[in-house]
Amino acid sequence: MTSLSPGKIARLGIGALVLAAAVVPAKTASAVGTRTFQLDTIDELKGGDLTGVSVDSNGNVRAGLTLGSIPVQDASSVWSSVVLPDGSVLLGTGSDGKIFKVSGGKATLVATTGAMAVSSLVVAWNGDVIAGTFPDGKLYRLPAGGGNGGPAAAFGDLPGTEDVWALAFDAKSKSLYAATGPEGKVFRVDQAGKAQVHFDSDEAHIVSLAVADDGTVYAGSNGKGLLYKITGPGRATVAYDFDADEVKAIAFGKNGSMFVVANKMGESFAAPKRNRTGPAGPQSTRPAKPGKGMLYRFGKDGIAEQLLTDNESHYVALAVDDTGAPYVGTGAEGRLYTVDDAHVASLVADTDERQIGAVVVSGKQRFLATTDPVVFREIKGTGGADAVWTSKVLDAGLRATFGRLAWRSEGQLELSTRSGNTETPDATWGAWSSGLGAPGDVQSPPGRYVQIRARWGRDPKAVLREVTLYFVTDNARAVITSIDATAKNSGSKSGKMGIVASGGESPRPSSSVKLSWRVDNPDQDDLRYRVSYRLEGQNTWRSVQKPGEKLTRPELDWDTTGLPEGPYRILVEATDELSNPPDRVQKHSLESATVLVDNTPPVYKALAMQGRKLKGEVVDGLGPIARIEVSIAGSDEWRPLFPSDGVLDEPSEAFDVDLASIVPPGAHIVAVRAYDSAGNVVTRDVEAK
């Protein structure tokens, strides 16, 4: 592929001309011969399918949580959950504000609210369940068993409330607390349903609540991301100001520690609103794109310690297990993470659903509740014969032949591979290869894409780390797509014309030309270049490089000093000989468009002033003349002149111009300068009397 047709001429001199259309720059060459896929970090190891396995931030893959699956029909999202004394679970859902009971391996509708979603559930007085909803901002009371599927009974009234975001019950004081919007209030509600404002914040929404053992209420806001500590009616301080938009969840662990989830969403929060002209439709309350999640721990001294940060997803659910370890569920990819005191984070569950809306990891009933679709997933245990890790799809860039599969592990594992030529595995991919019990050669056929799979059936306690797959791609030829030539020290910033605008500073002549080229190098081999030139009409190519010079960068300075002026061609050859044995070497060369070497400025054949008329003729050896301009001595203002025929297009241009409008009466020195198309310039003075 040539950059310009052979008939187009680009001059090289003081100016600069680009000899090619723009193309995508070649990628940095870095690979030589055999290459590897190396998976040894949590980001590399978590990208595929994790069925019953966990991956920690040290790059260890272990058997993870074993999850059940109970679909919940007639619900699109999970917002809340609560475990009843008998071990059954209530789920608060949207978009129709229904409450489901999960027991005996099935989900049953136990109550309806008529709201868009049931945002919060809590067991309160005598085992009764209180539910909060939005966007009608109501409280409902269900009997201890959950109800029979009919409408839930309204409970109390929260003046000025449109959204109830969170509920917390203090068993010692037998008080219910409700976090609300859009006035950012926390209400205290007694058993009779009477509500009083316990705290009125400056935020629009209070979205999270928790009550400490001493009765202190902690509340999180949406807006400025503030954590409030409320010690009594109207008595509150800001315990922490997060670099976030919301404090989504609060939970207490052992030894008085408190865990807090904060999210930075990057978009303004707008509470869902009911369609007043009809029933609430399936309005989505999820953000348009994932935010960034953060998990903090606060000790008894109130000092904050950041445990987790996720730049790919915000956190939706928070829970603490019986050992005091925190767990967070993500708002994208439906993943569950935990982190230990050494800040080693582990991805312990990767569900098929979009979001984890509720988590319980303590007590006898442990589960996840997910959204899109709504599924109740009981945590049945850790590990099992079905624990399988599957890598993300690995792209070799070109068709590859796969070699040795190696890994480090503790215990016995079985690894296998499959390959194909589509980005997403389909029926055209090969079947999974026979399992390897120890590192060895891959049996999958050549292909551009490959996946790696590990099974824990032999040893549930095995640990996998540092998986490496060796491969060699087909040797694709590197192709030169364009050649550029730019005269050094030119005054042009655009690179398209060597002539400066009228009044601009004259560039300094230079006979050194910077040659550069762009290369499409699909397999990223290290490349070597050879550059030659020839004068038009001759057949001999002569090297631009110095003897013995090895050129590996796509650029070179060409010194044209001493060369005859005239049209030249540049030839650039690219070869991958540095990366391949002789029988696999590929080459490609490209010849440039015509390059006119012109290092000599024009000359004045005649130049005179008659009164206020300037007459003259300027001639260039190769031409054409590109600009003629004048200036009165002592002035920095230059004015362009046209030739007698009105067009600057020939090596010789005559001019006859009346300068009365720009040369005032009296004696003056008039400077005249002319450029050829290469940017070479000549300046002469003439006296106007």
Residue, then its C-alpha position, 0 to 999 in steps of 0.5 A: m500500500t503506497s502513501l501517495s500516488p507516484g504522480k504527486i510530488a513532495r518537496l523537501g528543503i527548509g519546509a516539511l511535507v507529510l508523504a502519507a495519509a494518517v493511519v493507526p500507529a504501529k504497536t510497540a514491538s516487544a515479543v520475541g518467539t515463544r510467549t506466555f499467558q501468565l495468570d498470577t493476580i486476582d485481576e487475572l484470575k477472577g475474569g472467567d467463571l468461578t463455580g464454587v471457588s475463591v480467589d484472593s488478592n495474593g493470587n491464590v485460588r481455593a475452593g469457595l462457597t457452595l451455593g444453592s439456587i431457589p428462583v423467586q418469580d414475580a420479582s425483578s430486584v432484591w432490596s432487603s432481607v431478614v431471618l425469622p426466628d424459625g430460620s425462614v427468610l423474608l425477602g423485600t423485592g421490587s418492582d411491585g413491593k412484594i415480600f416473599k418467604v423462603s422456606g423448605g426449598k421454595a419461595t412463597l408470596v406472603a405480603t404485598t405493599g403496593a409500593m415500588a419496592v420494599s427497601s428494608l425489613v427488620v424483626a421488631w416487637n414480639g417477633d413482628v416484622i416491620a417493612g419500609t417502602f419507597p416511593d410512598g414512604k410507608l411502614y408496614r407490620l407483618p405478623a411473626g410468620g410473615g403473612n398469608g399473601g394479602p396486603a400488609a397492614a400499615f403501621g404508623d406515619l412518618p410525616g413528610t417522608e417519601d422514601v424509607w431507606a433503612l430500618a434498625f431495631d434497638a432491642k434494649s430500648k425497644s425502639l425502631y429507627a427509620a432512615t428517610g428522604p427527601e428531608g434527610k430525617v431519622f425517625r424514632v418509632d414506638q410499638a404503637g406506631k407513634a413517630q418522632v424526629h430523632f435527627d434532622s440532617d442537612e442531607a436530602h436522604i439518610v440511607s443506612l442505619a445501625v444501632a450499637d450495643d450502647g444504644t448509639v445510632y449510626a446513620g449514613s447519608n446520600g449526597k456528601g457521604l457523611l457518617y453521623k453518630i447520634t447519641g440522643p434526640g437531636r444530638a449528632t456529630v459527623a463521625y466521618d466525611f467520606d470521599a464518596d457520594e453515599v454511605k450505603a451500609i453499616a454493620f457491627g462486628k466483634n470487639g465493638s468494631m464497625f464496618v461501613v460501605a461507602n460508594k462514589m457513584g459519579e452521577s447525581f442520585a434521584a429517588p424513584k418516583r411513582n407514576r401518579t396517573g397509574p400503577a407503578g411500572p417496572q421502573s429501574t432504580r439501578p445506576a446507569k453505570p457501576g460506581k466505585g465501592m469502599l469498605y472501612r473499619f472503625g475501631k473503638d477509638g473511632i479511627a477509620e481503616q480502609l479495607l477494600t476498594d473496588n474501582e469496577s463496582h459499587y457495593v450494595a450489601l454488607a454483612v459480618d460473619d460469626t468470626g467478625a469478618p466482613y463481606v460485601g456484595t457488589g452492584a455489578e457482576g454479582r460478586l461477594y468479597t471478604v477481607d481479612d485483618a492483613h487486608v488480603a481480599s478474597l472473591v468468594a462467590d461469583t454468581d450468574e446474576r447482576q447484583i447481590g442485594a442481600v447477604v447473611v453470613s452468620g448464624k445457622q441460615r446463611f445466604l445471598a439474594t441476587t437481582d436480575p434475576v432474583v435468586f435465593r442462594e443458600i450458602k451450603g458450605t465450602g468446596g466440593a466436587d463441583a468446584v471449578w475455576t475457568s479462566k477468562v478467554l485469553d487472546a493470543g492476537l493471532r492463531a497460536t500453537f500452544g505448548r506447556l501448561a504449568w502451574r504452582s499448587e498445594g494439593q492435587l488439581e486437574l487442569s485442562t484447556r480448550s481453544g477456538n477462533t471466536e472471542t466468545p466460546d461457541a460450538t466451533w471451539g474444540a472440546w476440553s482436553s484431557g485433564l493434566g494432573a501435573p504440568g505438561d504439554v497442552q493437547s488443544p489444537p491451534g487457535r487464536y483464543v484459549q481457556i484454562r480450567a481447573r477442577w478440585g474434585r481430587d482435593p477440596k483443600a488444594v490451592l492453585r496459583e501462578v498459571t502459565l501457558y506457553f504459545v507461539t503465534d503464526n509469524a505474520r508479516a509486518v507491513i509498512t503503511s506510510i512514510d513521512a519526510t520532514a525537513k529539520n529546523s523548518g518553521s512549519k508547525s503543521g508539517k504540511m507546508g514549509i512556507v511560513a505565513s506573511g510576517g512570520e520569522s524566516p526558518r533557518p535552512s537545513s539539508s537534514v531530512k527526518l524520515s519516519w514510517r508507520v508499521d502494522n506489526p500484528d504479532q509484535d515481533d521486534l523489527r529491523y529496518r533498511v532505508s535506501y534512496r534513488l534519484e528519479g531516472q536512475n535504477t540504483w538504490r543507495s543506503v541512507q544508513k551508515p555502514g553496519e548501522k542496525l536500525t530498529r526504530p521507525e525513523l532516521d535522519w537523512d543528510t541530503t548535503g552534497l546530493p544533486e537537487g531533484p526528485y528522489r524516492i525513498l525505500v523502506e524495508a521491514t524485516d522480523e529477522l531479529s525475532n524469527p529463525p531464517d526459515r520463518v523471516q518475513k519482509h515487506s518494503l514500501e516506496s515513497a511518493t516523489v520527494l523533491v530535494d531542494n536546498t538552494p534558495p531562489v535568485y532575483k533576476a531583476l528587482a527595481m523601484q520606479g516611483r512607487k512601483l516595484k518590478g522584478e523577477v525571481v527564479d528558482g532552479l526547481g520551482p515553483i515560487a510559492r510566496i513573494e512578500v514585501s516590508i518597509a524597513g524598520s517594520d515587522e509587517w510583511r504584505p504578500l504580493f501576486p505575480s503578474d499572471g496572478v498565480l504562483d505556479e512556476p519556477s520563474e515569476a515576474f511581478d509589477v506592483d504599485l506599493a503607493s498604499i503601503v509605502p508613504p511619501g519620502a525615501h524608504i528601504v523596501a525589503v522583498r523576500a521570496y520562497d520556493s515551495a521547499g521553504n528556501v528563502v531569499t531577501r533583497d532590499v531596494e530603495a524607494k525615493 
